[in-house]
Amino acid sequence: MDKTQSVEHSIITKYKKTLFHRFIGAVKDYELISKGDKIAVCISGGKDSMLLAKLMQELSKHGEYPFDMEFIVMNPGYAPQNLQKIIDNSQILGIPVKIFETDIFNSVFHIEKNPCYLCARMRRGHLYKYAQSLGCNKIALGHHFDDVVETILMGMLYGAQIQTMMPRIKSTNFDGMELIRPMYYIREKDIISWRNYNKLEFLQCACRFTEQNALLDGTGTSKRQEVKNLIKEMKKVNPQVDINIFRSVERVNLSTIIGYYNEDEEHNFLEKFK
């Protein structure tokens, strides 16, 4: 059994419950994939997107209905050794990637205010555009359960709002395109376990901005990492705290909310008293 086969075997045997079943659960619960879809699986080179690619391949083999895929890698300005690492891992894992070039890192590197936000928006736009040029109607990203929980808490603590990372989004700028997150139920610890079990090495973060910050302060600590650490501490007291945070945005009672937005419409609880 070669490396590709052993990795695939582990997904449907040792990690069938923690990875494959949770992946299938999200796909079904949120109706992420339909018959005839052509999905651009977006690969950044990290553990999450690489696992996403393998899960999508397994679903294509064992799923209930046919769909097509393209595995796309955007090069926003990676260092040559980082891009080569992505290429090498794709070959090891049997993922036929298509690479396209952008200059995003250079565009945002000198932006002082919210460079990560701007970079993310620009990356998303390029991914949509390239995927659409390949005839795709959806892009799939490798965000997982922990990403969702952290996003909810970050919105409350730093953004003064209740929001979540949605499992499925219709693009407002690219007609007929959607974004899906099939790893919505998968825990990061299980991804790490799968990576370590298969002795795989992926990119941690190839972003120049993050690398520079790590060199400057010795940590590279971000707001997301702060929230990750906070959740870790809270779980020592309440092991279910991450699940509770995740479920909180599924059970929002609008009658107990002072104000909320629906699309562009703003509402306030005082409306019921008029």
N, C-alpha and C positions, 0 to 999 in steps of 0.2 A: 504494500500500500504506500503510494507516494505522499508527499506533504499535503497536496491539495485534497486528496481523498481522505486522509486522516483528519484534517480540519473539518471537512464536510461530515464525516462520520461522527465526530464529537458533537456536532450541532444536533443531530437527530438521535443520539444515544445519551451520552453523559449529560448534555445540556438541553435535552428535549423539553423538560418541564420549565426550566428557568429562562431559557432563551426562545426556543422555537414555539412553544405553546403560548407564551406571552405575546410574542410577535403575531401569531395567528389571531390571538384574542383581540388585539388592537385593530388589526385589519378588518375583522368581522364587526366588532362593536361600533367602529366609526365609519364603516363602509368605505374603506380607503382605496380599494382596488376593484375595478369592474371588468367584465369581459370585454376584450378588445382594446384595453388601455395600452398606451405606449409610454413607459415611465423612464425618466432620466434619473438614474440612481447617482446621487452626487457624492463624490469621494474626495475628502480633504487630505487623507493620508493617516488620520488618527485611528485609534482602535474602534471607535463607534461607527464611523462610515464604512470601514472595511468589513466589520461584522454585518452591517446593514446589507452590503453587497452580497455577502454569502447567504444571508437569510432570504433575500429576494431570489437568488438562484435556486435555493431549496424549495421555496414556494412555487416557483415556476415549474419545478420537477414534480412536486407532489400536490399542487393546488387543485381546486375544483374546476377552474376555468382558465382559458388561455389569455395571456397578455404578453406584450413585448417589452424589452428593456434596452436601454443604452447606459453604459457605465461611463460617466463623464468626470474628468478631472480638470478643474480650472487652475491654471498656473498664474497666480496674482503677482508673481515676482519672487517665488521661492529661491532660496540659495540652491545652486546646482546639486549639492549633495542631498538636500531635502527632496527635491523633485526626483532624483534618481532612486531614493529610498521608496518613494511611492510606486515608481515603475517596477522596482525589484519585488516589492511585496505583492503587487498586482499579478505579476508572473508566478510567484510562489503559490498564490491562492487561486490561480486560474480565473482571474477577472479581466476580461478583454476591454481595457480602458481606452477612451478617446480623450486626448489632452488638447485643451485650447488655451491660448495665451491672453492675458490682460495685463494692465499696468497699475493695478489697484494699490499695491503697497506703496509705490512711489507717490501716488496721488494723495494718500492720507497720512503719510509718514510725518509730515511737518504740521499736521492739524493738531492744535493743542486741546480743543474742546471736543469731547466725545469722538475720538478717532475710531474706536471700536464700533460704535453705532453706525457711523458713516461707512466704514469698511463693510459691515454686515449688509447694509442696504445696497451698496454697490455690487457686492458679490452676488446677492440674491437676484438683482436685475440681470447681470451677465449670465447667471445660470438659467434663468427663465428664457432669455433670448437665444442662447445656444441650444437649449433643449427644444425650443419651438422650431428652430431651424432643422433639427433632426426628425421633426414630425411627431414629437412627444406632446402629450396633453397634461402630463403631471411631472413634477420633480419630487423626489423622495430624499429627505434629510435624516441624519442619524441621531437626532436628539432623543434622549431617553427619560425615564421616570424621574431621575434625580434632577435633570435639567428643568423639568416642568415644576417640580417642587421648589427648587431654588428661584425660578423666575417668579413664582407667586409671591414668595417671601421678599424678594428684591423689590418687587413692585410696591409692596406695602411699606417697607422700611425706607427705601430710597426714592420711590416715585410717588408716594402718597396716593396710591390707587390700588384697586383690586383688579387683577388681570391674570391671565394665564397664557401659556404657550399652547396654542390650539393644535389639535391633532390633524386638522384639515382646514385649508384656507383657499378661497378663490382669489386669484390674482386680480388686482384692480387695474393693472397696467398692461397685462398680456391676455387678450381675449381667449377664452377657452382653456386657460392654464390653471392648474391647481398645485398647491404644495401639500404633501402628506408626510406624516411622521409615524411610520409603522413600528418604531421601537418605543412607543409611548409608555408601555407597561414594563419595559425591561430595566432592571436595576443595574446601576453602574458596577457594583461589586461583582455581579455575575459576568459582566463583560470583561472585567479585569481577570476574573478566574479563568474564563475561556482563553483569553490571550496568554496567560501564564502557563496554563495546562498544555497549550500547543506550542509553547516556546517561541512566540511571535514577538517581534519588536516593531513598533509603529512610531510615527512622529508624535511627540508630546504637543508641541505648538511651534509652528514654523513662522509665526508672525514676527516681523522685525520689531514692532513696537513693544510687544511683550518681552522679547529677548533683551531689548535695551533696558527696560524697566528692571528686569531681573538682575542685570549687570549693575545697575545704579544702586538698588537698595538691598540686593542680596536675596530677595524673596520673590519678587514679581507678583506679590499678593494683589488680587483684584477684589472688587466688591462681590463677585460671585464666589470667590474662594472664602471670603469672610462669612458669607451666608452658609456655605458648605460646612465650615467649621462650627458655626452656630447650631446648625441642625444636628451635627454630630454630638455636640454637648447636650442638647435637649433630649436626644434619643437615649442618653444614659439614664434619664429620669423617666421618660415615656417612650418606649421602643416603637410605639405606633404614631409618633408625632409626624413623620413624613407622610404617612398614609392619610392622616387627618388633614394635613395641609392640602394634599392632592385632592381629596374629596370635598374640601370646603368650597371650591368653585363649581362643584356639581350641584350644590345644595344652597345656592344663594336665595334668600328670602327677601324679595324686593320690598315687602311691606315693612322690613326692619332696616332699610337702607335710606339714608338721608337724601342722597342724590346719586343719579346714574346716567350714563349715556347709552342711547340705542342708535347705532350708526352715528349720525351727526346731530341727533336730537338730544337735548339735555332735559332731564326730568328731576323734579324735586318732590319730596314727600308732602310738601305743603299743597300740592295740586289737589289732593283729596279733601282739603278743607275749604276749597273755593267753590 
